[in-house]
Amino acid sequence: MKIGFIGLGIMGKPMVRNLLKAGHEVIVFDITKANVDEAVSSGAKAATSSKDVAEQCAFIITMLPNSPHVKTVVMGKDGVLEGAKPGTILIDMSSIAPLASQEIEKACQQKGVKMIDAPVSGGEPKAIDGTMSIMVGGDKAVYDQVYDVLMTMGGSAVYCGKIGAGNTTKLANQIIVAVNIAAVSEAFMLATKAGVDPKLVFDAIKGGLAGSTVMNAKVPMILDRNFKPGFKIDLHIKDLNNALETGHGVGAPLPLTAEVMEMLQTLHADGCGQDDHSALAKYYEKIVGNTEIR
């Protein structure tokens, strides 16, 4: 199958490689030429614009930072909808606001384009090995049609409901991940200040009820002082902002989300926005006097 792919960042590049490994022809575009060149070196073909991608492909994936970027790429000048033919399928795998997904889908309908929202979880490691969790919203028939393609990039692809449901599910995921990392950071700072080796605490509790995928992935990074981004703090701020706006809109209280958002904003102000979100540990290190968890 010929597949268009727009957005070649930390997640997009390995996703393209997995599509290529599965035997698909992939036409790529990104505003950063170096990202395009890297994808081309892996076997993809370069397009000159989002419109050019849509003119060549009846099946398009977007993987972009936030709602405004997706709107511009899809609905803007030289965007997907300027080049797409009726019947084209657009899978937006970006993590954006659910209301934005609904707005973009309405514009797609006017052009005869079918759209689903399919954000992912798992960060760069799972994008590389093709085991991301994919959350899908939109027409069930379109989901069924694209399921096999999604599964070349993911370990699961679960249908969650109408358009926007995928991104609502992703916001729930991001709340849980953020609060979990904060709780882990708080707990391991307690161990550090009490004079108990955090590595031994990790070994003791990871198999119990407190154990989680988040703990297993992020505690080793914290202990090794490895904050190379698999998922950046600034991107998690974006997701929690979308969660808070959505929560306010539907009347869902999100006090824990708001608290962790303030922690992340503090780290952003300290110049840590490009660190992995495991660097939430630095917030606790700062407020106790720069004591490192290690």
Phi, psi and omega in degrees: 000143174269123185235131173271142181222121183240120180111098189243055178272208182305320182271320187296319183299310177292331176296319177298317180299322179291325175295319178296318179299329180280359175096008179278149170273127186238125178256123190241154171211142175206152180286346177261113186299324181299324178294319177297314181301320179295318179294321179296321179296339178273352178121358178283170175243142186271141171251165184266347181193170174296322176300316180298319176302313183292329178292334183265338191232139175265003182221115189230136175244135173244140179220090192232165188294316189202176185307311182300325180293319180293319178300316181295314183294323183272313191256350186274185178298135184059028181270180183304315186290343174285336183249346187283144175264155175305138182097348176299143177251127177248123174250110176268110182261009175289159173260104185228179180290137179304321179295327177293320176302318181293321179295315181294321180297324177296318177296322178296317180304320181296337179258003182076018180263137178266133182230140167232153172259133187215063179295165187232161173225147178136344179068186184302318181302317181281336172293323180293313184269004173072033182239024179299153169270126183246131183245122193242135172234146179137199180293125181301325180295323177291319175305312180300323182292326186257001187306314184297323177293317178302322184284353169284345181247346187230160173273340175208151176217098189258130176283126187249348180139202185293174183306134184097340181293327177299314181288329173296317177298319179296322177297319176300317177301315184291328174298312182297317180296313183297313181294324179296315179296320177298316180296318177299315180298317179297316182294319183282338170291321175304313180299316181300311182292333179276357177083019178258132183299116181302329179296321179288324175300315179301312180298325184286326189252348187294338179268358181263197185295331179286344180297147180200165174300321179298312180300313182297328181276323192262329180298315177302324178295316180298313183293329179272359184057038181254098182250025174299128192288120161266329172212119190283149174306316181299325178288326177290326173301316178302315182294318180290328174298316176297322179295316181295318178297318179293317178300316177299321183292328184255358178082029178259120180289135182227058185295322179293321177300317180297321180295314180292326176302318179295324175298313180295321179295324176298316179294322176300315179297333178275004178087019183256014186298335180267001175286160171298151182293349171297342177291001168307333177302330181295334178298313179293323178296325179291313188284344176261003176103038175062035171278124183274142172274111181195000000 
